[in-house]
């Protein structure tokens, strides 16, 4: 299946006369675990070429995705609205950091261990943001509010392309890294990060596939970080 999808750069947001202005600069920020060659070929820390695990948007049924957004907005509950606002009214990592400190206290980790966890966490999140921005501007997928369907999202729609969701990409990356450091907490970490991703659909600012594929991409980036961590710790010392 090949689909033609709307381009973010070609359609104004509701109430605007012109399309939004592009700000692709974060797509070219330096990364810590992923290196970029001149032809936009990406390598992992072991100098192996990365085959990105994210669906090309031409393979997505965007009409179905738009229907999912419409139905989600119409069936919002107070709890779903609260989830959307919790993750959407702050930086995604702002809500993850207290969880990390809480887990560190639970396992009585010392300051050096906590610093190490945050070092890898933030470096991985940096790379997740860069790669999400790279794909956002590579594919230029329109937001749900650019289809003229009179949607009523509960949060303001961000002024950059939709696919993949940066919240979801960061959440997937964080899930992989934090699960490495706190393996007994894997189920809870996964639930939290999937809620973070899903919150963007509840907010009406992302398609479901933005979140699903963002999680997938983020988990791949987090997996790259974890492979390096394991190589640095042959005795499995976290």
Buried (B, 14 or more C-beta within 10 A) or exposed (E): EEEEBBBBEEBEBEEEEEBBEBEBEBBEEEBBBBBBEEEEEBBBBEEEEBEEEBBEBEEBEBEEBBEBBBEBBEEBEEEBBEBBBEBBEEEBBEBBEEBBEEBBEEEEBEEEBBEBBBEBBBBBBBBBBBBBBBBBBBBBBBBBBBBEEEBEBBBEBBEBBBBBBBBBBBBBBBBBBBBBBBEEBEEBBBEBBBBBBBBBBBBBBBBBBBBBBBBBBBBBBBBBBBBBBEEEEEEEEB
